[in-house]
Amino acid sequence: MIDQLEWLEKIPAVALPVVFFLLLLLGEQLAPLRRKTRARLPRWGVNLLLSLLVFLAGALLLKPVAAALTVMAAREETGVLGWLDLSPVAAGVLGFLLMDLTFYWWHRINHRLPVLWRLHSVHHLDPDLDITTSFRFHAGEIILSIGFRVAQVLALGITPAVYAAYELIFTLCTIFHHSNLRLPLWLERPLNFLIVTPRMHGVHHSAWKNETDSNYSVIFRAWDTLHRTIRLNVPQGELEIGVPGYNRPEDNGPLQLLVMPLRTQREYWESGGAPRFSREFPAVGGPNRMAD
């Protein structure tokens, strides 16, 4: 088990940078899904700076807490998985699925509670969506999420191996579905029956509130289907990325983004007096059929 865990923990150091830069430098440049609206390099600089703060908060605070809790959960056999008499494989699969389901709930809560949305909106304020948006969060959101991780690990009884496997797949999927990669529809549609894809997650970053309030899943699309929060029929050519109340160039400077949650908030879903709360598109081929 120790060797398996060490192997799982070493994979991200190699796999994640390779996947990140392949998508950033090759996939997104050769087959972009959406056209850029802002200069690429300044935006990348802001996103990478915020991502660095996120990784520091994760490494110094979140990771040690999660590591200690998962060891305790495995030793004491706490939570749902500790109470069930399951084989190690069955417990691992169920634990993985339950981690993804509970993260879906946590993501929705971040959109619903104003105090959490102040921080989470920093992720959505990005006026373009590509792979550099993947970890562009406010560090305060990562710190607050420690409480969620404590409850998640203890309530479910997540072991170190399950936690490490989930974090690896979670991160790879986050990189993938934030990317500005145009996959052919004949490939993306069947792929999206199982996992979240770039077109699906792009709708979640829409500048229209009813579209942002959809597609919360991270790995498995099934949670949006089951909770009836899935929306796929938004044409990518009609998709405007960002939060309209914060779409001025100066709103996306690094210092502005760090202090924005502490300031009086503007009306998020209005731009120039025009509300952006809801719009609908024809459900061609069915309400949940992915549009190009």
PyMOL commands that set and color helices and strands:
alter all, ss='L'
color gray80, all
select helices_A, chain A and resi 2-30+40-76+79-83+88-112+114-124+131-133+139-156+160-178+185-192+198-204+209-212+222-227+236-238+244-246+249-252+254-262
alter helices_A, ss='H'
color red, helices_A
select strands_A, chain A and resi 270-271+274-275
alter strands_A, ss='S'
color yellow, strands_A
deselect
rebuild
show_as cartoon
